[in-house]
Amino acid sequence: MTTGRECAWAKRSLEEQVYHDTEWGVPTHEDSVLFEFLVLETMQAGLSWTLVLKRREAMREAFDGFDINKVAAYTPDKESQLLENPNIIRNRLKIASLRKNALAFKKIQAEFGSFDAYIWAFMNGESLVGHWQTEADVPAITPLAEQISKDLKKRGFTFVGPTIVYSFLQAIGMVNDHIMSCPCYERLTK
């Protein structure tokens, strides 16, 4: 439901509008959803978010509902099958990262009790609220994203550079980067 005051990027497609209005920036704590967003951000690297959202359901089906245990068990044969699926993003390195990142995700769950406990500890469980007037004010990376990126890489993740990590933090609501005139900004800062 657009009002003309929401974040400009959410006006490019219906998929982006719905995602912006219902998911982006909403604090998320369920590990299965956190893993899904991590996969989607990985798949987005170098591509448009519209493309990712248009292929999201096909990826959900192809990637076994983003089930961490199933993805962690992917074999080279499964990866080859995925690379033949025209409905998903078929980048060999991104597909290979699925299993690697799922295994690293599971290690974090074992160490911290959940990925949620690990990732939100960087912010002491609180969302960081940006106070941006325009979309141009919103940063692409921050020192926090750089810190988390380094830690994730150290733990075996791939496709987790600071820009991808910052997008992930925005997606899961650790950072509220809706512009201040956006109705979602007010709703999420209450």
CYANA upper distance limits for C-alpha pairs under 8 A (distance plus 0.5 A):
  1 MET  CA     17 GLN  CA      7.68
  1 MET  CA     18 VAL  CA      7.94
  1 MET  CA     21 ASP  CA      7.70
  2 THR  CA      6 GLU  CA      7.34
  2 THR  CA     11 LYS  CA      8.26
  2 THR  CA     17 GLN  CA      7.61
  5 ARG  CA    181 SER  CA      6.20
  5 ARG  CA    182 CYS  CA      5.67
  5 ARG  CA    183 PRO  CA      7.78
  6 GLU  CA     10 ALA  CA      7.77
  6 GLU  CA    178 HIS  CA      8.14
  6 GLU  CA    179 ILE  CA      7.67
  6 GLU  CA    181 SER  CA      7.11
  6 GLU  CA    182 CYS  CA      4.51
  6 GLU  CA    183 PRO  CA      6.98
  6 GLU  CA    184 CYS  CA      8.04
  7 CYS  CA     11 LYS  CA      8.16
  7 CYS  CA    134 THR  CA      8.42
  7 CYS  CA    135 GLU  CA      7.08
  7 CYS  CA    178 HIS  CA      6.66
  7 CYS  CA    179 ILE  CA      6.47
  7 CYS  CA    182 CYS  CA      6.61
  8 ALA  CA     12 ARG  CA      8.45
  8 ALA  CA    135 GLU  CA      7.24
  9 TRP  CA     16 GLU  CA      8.20
  9 TRP  CA    135 GLU  CA      8.45
 10 ALA  CA     16 GLU  CA      5.53
 10 ALA  CA     17 GLN  CA      5.26
 10 ALA  CA     20 HIS  CA      6.48
 11 LYS  CA     16 GLU  CA      7.40
 11 LYS  CA     17 GLN  CA      6.48
 12 ARG  CA     16 GLU  CA      7.21
 12 ARG  CA     17 GLN  CA      8.16
 12 ARG  CA     50 THR  CA      8.20
 13 SER  CA     17 GLN  CA      6.81
 13 SER  CA     50 THR  CA      7.23
 14 LEU  CA     18 VAL  CA      6.73
 15 GLU  CA     19 TYR  CA      6.61
 15 GLU  CA     50 THR  CA      7.35
 15 GLU  CA     53 LEU  CA      6.66
 15 GLU  CA     54 LYS  CA      7.35
 16 GLU  CA     20 HIS  CA      6.34
 16 GLU  CA     49 TRP  CA      8.16
 16 GLU  CA     50 THR  CA      6.79
 16 GLU  CA     53 LEU  CA      7.65
 17 GLN  CA     21 ASP  CA      6.54
 18 VAL  CA     22 THR  CA      6.49
 18 VAL  CA     23 GLU  CA      8.40
 19 TYR  CA     23 GLU  CA      5.74
 19 TYR  CA     24 TRP  CA      6.59
 20 HIS  CA     24 TRP  CA      5.42
 20 HIS  CA     25 GLY  CA      8.43
 21 ASP  CA    184 CYS  CA      7.24
 22 THR  CA     26 VAL  CA      8.16
 23 GLU  CA    171 ALA  CA      7.71
 23 GLU  CA    172 ILE  CA      8.48
 24 TRP  CA    170 GLN  CA      7.24
 24 TRP  CA    171 ALA  CA      5.22
 24 TRP  CA    172 ILE  CA      7.30
 24 TRP  CA    173 GLY  CA      7.33
 25 GLY  CA    170 GLN  CA      5.87
 25 GLY  CA    171 ALA  CA      5.67
 25 GLY  CA    172 ILE  CA      6.24
 25 GLY  CA    173 GLY  CA      4.29
 25 GLY  CA    174 MET  CA      7.68
 25 GLY  CA    175 VAL  CA      7.03
 25 GLY  CA    176 ASN  CA      5.68
 25 GLY  CA    177 ASP  CA      7.60
 25 GLY  CA    178 HIS  CA      7.96
 25 GLY  CA    188 LEU  CA      8.10
 26 VAL  CA    171 ALA  CA      7.79
 26 VAL  CA    172 ILE  CA      6.58
 26 VAL  CA    173 GLY  CA      5.03
 26 VAL  CA    176 ASN  CA      8.34
 26 VAL  CA    188 LEU  CA      7.37
 27 PRO  CA    127 SER  CA      7.88
 27 PRO  CA    172 ILE  CA      5.94
 27 PRO  CA    173 GLY  CA      4.45
 27 PRO  CA    174 MET  CA      6.68
 28 THR  CA     33 VAL  CA      7.84
 28 THR  CA     34 LEU  CA      7.52
 28 THR  CA    172 ILE  CA      5.58
 28 THR  CA    173 GLY  CA      6.76
 29 HIS  CA     33 VAL  CA      8.16
 29 HIS  CA     34 LEU  CA      7.55
 29 HIS  CA    116 ASP  CA      5.96
 29 HIS  CA    172 ILE  CA      8.47
 30 GLU  CA     34 LEU  CA      6.72
 30 GLU  CA    116 ASP  CA      7.26
 31 ASP  CA     35 PHE  CA      6.56
 31 ASP  CA    114 SER  CA      7.30
 31 ASP  CA    115 PHE  CA      6.43
 31 ASP  CA    116 ASP  CA      6.45
 32 SER  CA     36 GLU  CA      6.79
 32 SER  CA     66 PHE  CA      7.65
 32 SER  CA     67 ASP  CA      7.41
 32 SER  CA     68 ILE  CA      7.62
 33 VAL  CA     37 PHE  CA      6.72
 34 LEU  CA     38 LEU  CA      6.68
 34 LEU  CA    115 PHE  CA      8.29
 34 LEU  CA    116 ASP  CA      8.02
 34 LEU  CA    172 ILE  CA      7.46
 35 PHE  CA     39 VAL  CA      6.70
 35 PHE  CA     66 PHE  CA      7.54
 35 PHE  CA     68 ILE  CA      7.66
 35 PHE  CA    102 ALA  CA      8.36
 35 PHE  CA    105 PHE  CA      8.28
 36 GLU  CA     40 LEU  CA      6.66
 36 GLU  CA     66 PHE  CA      6.12
 37 PHE  CA     41 GLU  CA      6.53
 37 PHE  CA    168 PHE  CA      7.14
 37 PHE  CA    171 ALA  CA      7.58
 37 PHE  CA    172 ILE  CA      7.90
 38 LEU  CA     42 THR  CA      6.69
 38 LEU  CA    168 PHE  CA      6.85
 39 VAL  CA     43 MET  CA      6.69
 39 VAL  CA     98 LEU  CA      7.55
 40 LEU  CA     44 GLN  CA      6.60
 40 LEU  CA     52 VAL  CA      7.40
 40 LEU  CA     56 ARG  CA      8.20
 41 GLU  CA     45 ALA  CA      7.03
 41 GLU  CA    164 ILE  CA      6.62
 41 GLU  CA    167 SER  CA      7.50
 41 GLU  CA    168 PHE  CA      6.77
 42 THR  CA     94 LYS  CA      7.27
 42 THR  CA    159 PHE  CA      6.26
 42 THR  CA    160 VAL  CA      7.78
 42 THR  CA    164 ILE  CA      7.46
 43 MET  CA     47 LEU  CA      8.37
 43 MET  CA     52 VAL  CA      7.52
 43 MET  CA     89 ILE  CA      7.19
 43 MET  CA     94 LYS  CA      6.85
 44 GLN  CA     48 SER  CA      6.94
 44 GLN  CA     49 TRP  CA      6.60
 44 GLN  CA     51 LEU  CA      8.48
 44 GLN  CA     52 VAL  CA      6.47
 45 ALA  CA    159 PHE  CA      8.32
 45 ALA  CA    164 ILE  CA      7.42
 47 LEU  CA     51 LEU  CA      7.61
 47 LEU  CA     52 VAL  CA      8.24
 48 SER  CA     52 VAL  CA      7.25
 49 TRP  CA     53 LEU  CA      6.69
 50 THR  CA     54 LYS  CA      6.61
 51 LEU  CA     55 ARG  CA      6.80
 52 VAL  CA     56 ARG  CA      6.33
 52 VAL  CA     89 ILE  CA      8.28
 53 LEU  CA     57 GLU  CA      8.46
 55 ARG  CA     59 MET  CA      6.58
 55 ARG  CA     87 ASN  CA      7.03
 55 ARG  CA     88 ILE  CA      6.29
 55 ARG  CA     89 ILE  CA      8.07
 56 ARG  CA     60 ARG  CA      6.54
 56 ARG  CA     88 ILE  CA      8.38
 57 GLU  CA     61 GLU  CA      6.77
 58 ALA  CA     62 ALA  CA      6.56
 58 ALA  CA     87 ASN  CA      6.42
 58 ALA  CA     88 ILE  CA      6.55
 59 MET  CA     63 PHE  CA      6.11
 59 MET  CA     65 GLY  CA      8.49
 59 MET  CA     87 ASN  CA      8.06
 59 MET  CA     88 ILE  CA      6.03
 59 MET  CA     89 ILE  CA      8.41
 60 ARG  CA     64 ASP  CA      6.74
 60 ARG  CA     65 GLY  CA      5.13
 60 ARG  CA     66 PHE  CA      6.44
 61 GLU  CA     65 GLY  CA      6.13
 62 ALA  CA     82 LEU  CA      7.55
 62 ALA  CA     88 ILE  CA      8.22
 63 PHE  CA     67 ASP  CA      7.94
 63 PHE  CA     71 VAL  CA      7.27
 64 ASP  CA     70 LYS  CA      7.21
 64 ASP  CA     71 VAL  CA      7.65
 66 PHE  CA     70 LYS  CA      8.45
 66 PHE  CA     71 VAL  CA      7.49
 67 ASP  CA     71 VAL  CA      6.61
 68 ILE  CA     72 ALA  CA      6.48
 68 ILE  CA    102 ALA  CA      6.12
 68 ILE  CA    105 PHE  CA      8.45
 68 ILE  CA    106 LYS  CA      8.05
 69 ASN  CA     73 ALA  CA      6.93
 69 ASN  CA    102 ALA  CA      7.92
 70 LYS  CA     74 TYR  CA      7.22
 71 VAL  CA     98 LEU  CA      7.08
 71 VAL  CA     99 ARG  CA      5.98
 71 VAL  CA    102 ALA  CA      6.70
 72 ALA  CA     98 LEU  CA      8.02
 72 ALA  CA     99 ARG  CA      5.14
 72 ALA  CA    100 LYS  CA      7.59
 72 ALA  CA    101 ASN  CA      8.35
 72 ALA  CA    102 ALA  CA      5.41
 72 ALA  CA    103 LEU  CA      5.77
 73 ALA  CA     99 ARG  CA      7.38
 74 TYR  CA     78 LYS  CA      6.30
 74 TYR  CA     79 GLU  CA      7.38
 74 TYR  CA     99 ARG  CA      6.46
 75 THR  CA     79 GLU  CA      6.84
 76 PRO  CA     80 SER  CA      6.67
 77 ASP  CA     81 GLN  CA      6.79
 78 LYS  CA     82 LEU  CA      6.75
 79 GLU  CA     83 LEU  CA      6.79
 79 GLU  CA     95 ILE  CA      6.91
 79 GLU  CA     96 ALA  CA      7.34
 80 SER  CA     84 GLU  CA      7.13
 81 GLN  CA     85 ASN  CA      7.24
 82 LEU  CA     88 ILE  CA      8.44
 82 LEU  CA     90 ARG  CA      7.67
 82 LEU  CA     95 ILE  CA      7.95
 83 LEU  CA     90 ARG  CA      5.62
 83 LEU  CA     91 ASN  CA      7.71
 83 LEU  CA     92 ARG  CA      7.36
 83 LEU  CA     95 ILE  CA      7.97
 84 GLU  CA     90 ARG  CA      8.02
 85 ASN  CA     90 ARG  CA      7.80
 86 PRO  CA     90 ARG  CA      7.91
 90 ARG  CA     94 LYS  CA      8.14
 90 ARG  CA     95 ILE  CA      7.45
 91 ASN  CA     95 ILE  CA      6.59
 92 ARG  CA     96 ALA  CA      6.65
 93 LEU  CA     97 SER  CA      6.65
 94 LYS  CA     98 LEU  CA      7.19
 94 LYS  CA    159 PHE  CA      8.04
 95 ILE  CA     99 ARG  CA      8.38
 96 ALA  CA    100 LYS  CA      7.39
 97 SER  CA    101 ASN  CA      6.22
 97 SER  CA    157 PHE  CA      8.20
 97 SER  CA    158 THR  CA      6.57
 97 SER  CA    159 PHE  CA      7.80
 98 LEU  CA    102 ALA  CA      6.57
 99 ARG  CA    103 LEU  CA      6.66
100 LYS  CA    104 ALA  CA      6.82
100 LYS  CA    156 GLY  CA      7.77
100 LYS  CA    157 PHE  CA      7.09
100 LYS  CA    158 THR  CA      7.94
101 ASN  CA    105 PHE  CA      6.39
101 ASN  CA    156 GLY  CA      7.64
101 ASN  CA    157 PHE  CA      5.52
101 ASN  CA    158 THR  CA      7.13
102 ALA  CA    106 LYS  CA      6.68
103 LEU  CA    107 LYS  CA      6.88
104 ALA  CA    108 ILE  CA      6.91
104 ALA  CA    155 ARG  CA      6.85
104 ALA  CA    156 GLY  CA      6.20
104 ALA  CA    157 PHE  CA      6.58
105 PHE  CA    109 GLN  CA      6.81
105 PHE  CA    115 PHE  CA      7.24
106 LYS  CA    110 ALA  CA      6.69
106 LYS  CA    115 PHE  CA      8.44
107 LYS  CA    111 GLU  CA      6.69
108 ILE  CA    112 PHE  CA      6.35
108 ILE  CA    113 GLY  CA      8.09
108 ILE  CA    114 SER  CA      7.34
108 ILE  CA    115 PHE  CA      6.38
108 ILE  CA    118 TYR  CA      7.60
109 GLN  CA    113 GLY  CA      5.42
109 GLN  CA    114 SER  CA      4.57
109 GLN  CA    115 PHE  CA      5.54
109 GLN  CA    118 TYR  CA      8.42
110 ALA  CA    114 SER  CA      7.51
112 PHE  CA    117 ALA  CA      6.74
112 PHE  CA    118 TYR  CA      6.41
113 GLY  CA    117 ALA  CA      7.36
114 SER  CA    118 TYR  CA      7.14
115 PHE  CA    119 ILE  CA      6.62
116 ASP  CA    120 TRP  CA      6.39
117 ALA  CA    121 ALA  CA      6.48
118 TYR  CA    122 PHE  CA      7.91
119 ILE  CA    123 MET  CA      8.42
120 TRP  CA    124 ASN  CA      6.66
120 TRP  CA    125 GLY  CA      5.41
120 TRP  CA    126 GLU  CA      7.90
120 TRP  CA    174 MET  CA      7.74
121 ALA  CA    125 GLY  CA      6.31
122 PHE  CA    148 ILE  CA      8.37
123 MET  CA    127 SER  CA      7.31
123 MET  CA    128 LEU  CA      8.10
123 MET  CA    174 MET  CA      7.93
126 GLU  CA    174 MET  CA      7.49
127 SER  CA    173 GLY  CA      6.95
127 SER  CA    174 MET  CA      4.94
127 SER  CA    175 VAL  CA      5.89
127 SER  CA    176 ASN  CA      7.32
128 LEU  CA    174 MET  CA      6.59
128 LEU  CA    175 VAL  CA      5.18
128 LEU  CA    176 ASN  CA      6.65
129 VAL  CA    175 VAL  CA      6.37
129 VAL  CA    176 ASN  CA      5.27
129 VAL  CA    177 ASP  CA      7.11
129 VAL  CA    189 THR  CA      7.84
130 GLY  CA    138 VAL  CA      8.30
130 GLY  CA    175 VAL  CA      7.69
130 GLY  CA    176 ASN  CA      6.36
130 GLY  CA    177 ASP  CA      5.66
130 GLY  CA    178 HIS  CA      7.96
130 GLY  CA    179 ILE  CA      8.24
131 HIS  CA    177 ASP  CA      8.05
131 HIS  CA    179 ILE  CA      7.36
131 HIS  CA    180 MET  CA      6.65
132 TRP  CA    137 ASP  CA      6.19
132 TRP  CA    138 VAL  CA      6.84
132 TRP  CA    177 ASP  CA      7.67
132 TRP  CA    178 HIS  CA      7.94
132 TRP  CA    179 ILE  CA      5.45
132 TRP  CA    180 MET  CA      6.33
133 GLN  CA    137 ASP  CA      7.26
133 GLN  CA    179 ILE  CA      6.08
133 GLN  CA    180 MET  CA      6.27
133 GLN  CA    181 SER  CA      7.73
134 THR  CA    138 VAL  CA      7.87
134 THR  CA    179 ILE  CA      6.42
135 GLU  CA    179 ILE  CA      6.97
138 VAL  CA    177 ASP  CA      7.20
140 ALA  CA    163 THR  CA      6.40
140 ALA  CA    166 TYR  CA      7.37
140 ALA  CA    167 SER  CA      8.28
141 ILE  CA    145 ALA  CA      6.55
141 ILE  CA    146 GLU  CA      7.74
141 ILE  CA    162 PRO  CA      6.36
141 ILE  CA    163 THR  CA      5.75
141 ILE  CA    166 TYR  CA      6.17
142 THR  CA    146 GLU  CA      6.84
142 THR  CA    162 PRO  CA      8.07
142 THR  CA    166 TYR  CA      7.64
143 PRO  CA    147 GLN  CA      6.63
144 LEU  CA    148 ILE  CA      6.70
145 ALA  CA    149 SER  CA      6.38
145 ALA  CA    162 PRO  CA      5.52
145 ALA  CA    163 THR  CA      7.80
145 ALA  CA    165 VAL  CA      6.10
145 ALA  CA    166 TYR  CA      5.64
145 ALA  CA    169 LEU  CA      8.37
146 GLU  CA    150 LYS  CA      6.72
146 GLU  CA    161 GLY  CA      8.01
146 GLU  CA    162 PRO  CA      5.34
146 GLU  CA    165 VAL  CA      8.35
147 GLN  CA    151 ASP  CA      6.87
148 ILE  CA    152 LEU  CA      6.54
148 ILE  CA    162 PRO  CA      8.21
148 ILE  CA    165 VAL  CA      7.72
149 SER  CA    153 LYS  CA      6.65
149 SER  CA    160 VAL  CA      6.15
149 SER  CA    161 GLY  CA      6.01
149 SER  CA    162 PRO  CA      5.87
149 SER  CA    165 VAL  CA      6.64
150 LYS  CA    154 LYS  CA      6.64
150 LYS  CA    161 GLY  CA      8.45
151 ASP  CA    155 ARG  CA      6.79
152 LEU  CA    156 GLY  CA      7.01
152 LEU  CA    157 PHE  CA      5.96
152 LEU  CA    160 VAL  CA      7.47
153 LYS  CA    157 PHE  CA      5.34
153 LYS  CA    158 THR  CA      6.80
153 LYS  CA    160 VAL  CA      7.37
159 PHE  CA    164 ILE  CA      7.85
160 VAL  CA    164 ILE  CA      6.14
160 VAL  CA    165 VAL  CA      6.21
161 GLY  CA    165 VAL  CA      6.60
162 PRO  CA    166 TYR  CA      6.44
163 THR  CA    167 SER  CA      6.76
164 ILE  CA    168 PHE  CA      6.66
165 VAL  CA    169 LEU  CA      6.68
166 TYR  CA    170 GLN  CA      6.77
167 SER  CA    171 ALA  CA      6.61
168 PHE  CA    172 ILE  CA      6.70
169 LEU  CA    173 GLY  CA      6.64
169 LEU  CA    174 MET  CA      5.60
169 LEU  CA    175 VAL  CA      6.17
170 GLN  CA    174 MET  CA      6.59
170 GLN  CA    175 VAL  CA      5.30
170 GLN  CA    176 ASN  CA      6.67
170 GLN  CA    177 ASP  CA      7.08
171 ALA  CA    175 VAL  CA      8.41
176 ASN  CA    185 TYR  CA      7.66
176 ASN  CA    188 LEU  CA      7.95
177 ASP  CA    185 TYR  CA      8.21
178 HIS  CA    182 CYS  CA      6.70
178 HIS  CA    184 CYS  CA      7.12
178 HIS  CA    185 TYR  CA      5.67
179 ILE  CA    185 TYR  CA      6.95
180 MET  CA    185 TYR  CA      6.21
180 MET  CA    186 GLU  CA      7.81
181 SER  CA    185 TYR  CA      7.69
182 CYS  CA    186 GLU  CA      7.72
183 PRO  CA    187 ARG  CA      6.89
184 CYS  CA    188 LEU  CA      6.42
185 TYR  CA    189 THR  CA      6.63
186 GLU  CA    190 LYS  CA      6.94
